[in-house]
Amino acid sequence: AVSWNRAAYSCALLTFPCAASASRYRWKFSSSRALRSAAHAHPESVGLDEVSRNFVSELTTQNSIQQEQVKIELAPCEIFAHRVDAEILVRNLLENAVKYAGTPPAIEVALTYSDGFATLSVLDNGTGVPRHLRRKIFQRFYRAGDELERKQSGTGLGLFLVRSIVQRLKGNVRVTDVPRQSGSSFVVSLPNARLRTT
């Protein structure tokens, strides 16, 4: 069987024609190269809160999102994983929230810890994901098209990478409605977590 790293790297080698999204494609390409380089590296303790905070800052700046439009609440939580896996996981969840958030955008990022599990939740105030698409959106190259009123281009790899990394880490990912408002909530639960005490 082809390893996930090799499969993801092969997917990212495809050339996409949309110049407006060139930076996103370059990031996915460089991420896949990093995954290939990290294939023989040892897992380490990775501060999931630090990774999340860094990407929130980066993506809000890139997309001109105001600080008050993003609510973050992050427990000092670490997971045992390859750092590149954690970075790709978090960035793709946040990119998805930014892409599908409403106008004006409202995004919430929360990280909690309980009984050895870290749970990362990313909420947006977009139109939400219909129930019949909640499995399909994690498929490789799946593009929702008019069903999600897509206005921005993409590779169709982001959520596939999220699911693949979560599976590698023996966790789970799900998408649900946001209580009492429109939007989506992507929830990732990962084992082998601990609270950072210093």
C-alpha positions in Angstrom: 0.0 0.0 0.0 1.2 3.5 -0.7 2.0 5.5 2.4 -0.1 8.6 3.3 3.0 10.8 3.0 3.8 9.6 -0.5 0.2 9.9 -1.6 -0.2 13.4 -0.2 3.1 14.4 -1.8 2.0 13.1 -5.2 -1.3 14.9 -5.0 0.5 18.2 -4.2 2.7 17.9 -7.2 -0.2 18.7 -9.5 -0.1 22.2 -11.0 -3.2 24.3 -10.4 -4.0 27.2 -12.8 -5.5 29.8 -10.5 -3.0 32.6 -10.0 -5.1 34.2 -7.3 -4.5 31.2 -5.0 -0.9 30.7 -5.9 0.3 31.2 -2.3 -2.1 28.5 -1.0 -0.9 26.1 -3.6 2.8 26.9 -2.8 2.1 26.3 0.9 0.5 22.9 0.2 3.4 22.0 -2.0 6.0 23.0 0.5 4.0 21.3 3.2 4.1 18.0 1.3 7.8 18.3 0.8 8.1 18.8 4.6 6.0 15.8 5.2 8.3 13.7 2.9 11.3 15.0 4.8 9.7 14.3 8.2 8.7 10.7 7.3 11.7 9.3 9.2 11.8 11.9 11.9 10.7 11.1 15.5 7.5 12.4 16.9 7.8 15.1 19.6 5.8 17.0 22.1 4.1 19.8 20.1 2.3 22.7 21.8 -1.0 22.7 19.9 -2.0 25.9 21.5 1.2 27.7 20.2 0.7 26.3 16.7 -3.0 27.4 16.8 -2.2 30.9 18.1 0.6 31.4 15.4 -1.7 30.4 12.5 -4.6 32.5 13.8 -2.3 35.5 13.8 -0.9 34.8 10.4 -4.2 34.1 8.6 -6.1 37.0 10.1 -3.4 39.3 9.0 -3.3 37.8 5.5 -7.1 38.1 5.1 -7.5 41.5 6.8 -9.7 40.1 9.6 -9.9 42.2 12.7 -8.9 40.8 16.1 -12.4 41.2 17.5 -13.7 39.0 14.8 -11.7 36.0 16.0 -12.3 34.6 19.5 -9.6 32.2 20.8 -9.5 30.2 24.0 -6.6 27.8 24.1 -5.6 25.5 26.9 -1.8 25.0 27.3 -2.0 21.6 25.7 0.6 19.4 24.0 0.3 16.4 21.7 2.8 13.8 20.8 3.2 14.0 17.0 5.3 15.2 14.1 5.3 19.0 14.2 4.6 19.3 10.5 1.5 17.2 11.0 0.2 19.5 13.7 0.9 22.6 11.6 -0.8 21.3 8.5 -3.8 20.1 10.5 -4.3 23.4 12.2 -3.6 25.6 9.2 -6.1 23.8 7.0 -8.9 23.9 9.6 -8.3 27.7 10.0 -8.1 28.3 6.2 -11.4 26.5 5.8 -13.0 28.7 8.4 -11.7 31.9 6.9 -12.8 30.8 3.4 -16.4 30.0 4.4 -17.0 32.5 7.1 -19.8 35.0 6.7 -19.7 38.8 6.1 -18.4 40.1 8.4 -16.5 37.0 9.5 -16.8 35.6 13.0 -14.5 32.7 13.9 -13.9 30.9 17.2 -11.0 28.6 18.0 -11.0 26.6 21.2 -8.5 24.0 22.5 -9.5 21.9 25.6 -7.9 19.0 27.4 -9.6 16.0 29.1 -8.4 12.6 30.2 -5.4 12.4 27.8 -7.3 13.9 24.8 -6.9 17.3 23.2 -10.0 18.7 21.5 -9.6 21.5 18.9 -12.7 23.2 17.7 -12.9 25.7 14.9 -16.2 27.5 14.3 -17.3 29.9 11.6 -20.5 31.9 10.8 -20.9 30.8 7.2 -23.8 28.9 5.7 -22.8 25.6 7.2 -22.3 22.2 5.7 -25.4 20.2 4.7 -25.6 16.8 6.4 -25.4 14.9 3.1 -22.0 16.5 2.4 -20.4 16.0 5.8 -18.5 12.9 4.7 -17.8 14.0 1.1 -15.9 17.2 2.1 -13.1 15.0 3.6 -12.6 13.2 0.3 -9.5 13.9 -1.8 -10.1 16.6 -4.4 -13.7 17.0 -3.4 -15.1 20.4 -4.5 -18.5 21.3 -3.2 -19.3 23.7 -6.0 -22.7 25.5 -5.9 -23.9 23.2 -3.0 -21.9 25.4 -0.6 -22.1 28.5 -2.7 -18.3 28.4 -3.1 -16.8 31.8 -4.0 -13.1 31.0 -3.6 -10.9 28.6 -5.4 -9.1 25.8 -3.7 -7.2 22.6 -4.2 -9.7 20.2 -2.8 -7.0 18.8 -0.6 -7.3 20.8 2.7 -9.9 18.7 4.5 -8.6 15.5 3.0 -5.2 16.3 4.6 -6.9 17.1 7.9 -8.7 13.7 7.9 -5.6 11.8 6.9 -3.4 13.4 9.6 -6.1 12.8 12.3 -6.3 9.2 11.3 -2.6 8.8 11.5 -2.7 10.2 15.0 -5.5 7.8 15.9 -8.0 10.6 16.6 -11.3 11.6 15.0 -12.7 14.6 13.2 -16.3 15.6 12.7 -18.3 18.6 11.5 -21.5 19.8 13.1 -23.9 22.7 13.1 -23.1 25.7 15.3 -25.7 26.0 18.1 -28.2 28.9 17.8 -26.6 30.4 14.7 -25.5 29.6 11.1 -22.1 28.1 10.4 -20.0 25.0 10.9 -18.0 23.6 13.7 -15.0 21.4 12.9 -14.0 19.3 16.0 -10.8 17.3 16.1 -10.0 15.0 19.1 -6.5 13.7 19.5 -5.1 11.2 22.0 -1.6 11.2 23.6 -2.2 14.7 24.9 -1.1 16.4 28.1 -1.3 19.8 29.8 1.9 21.8 29.8 2.7 22.7 33.4 5.5 25.3 32.8 
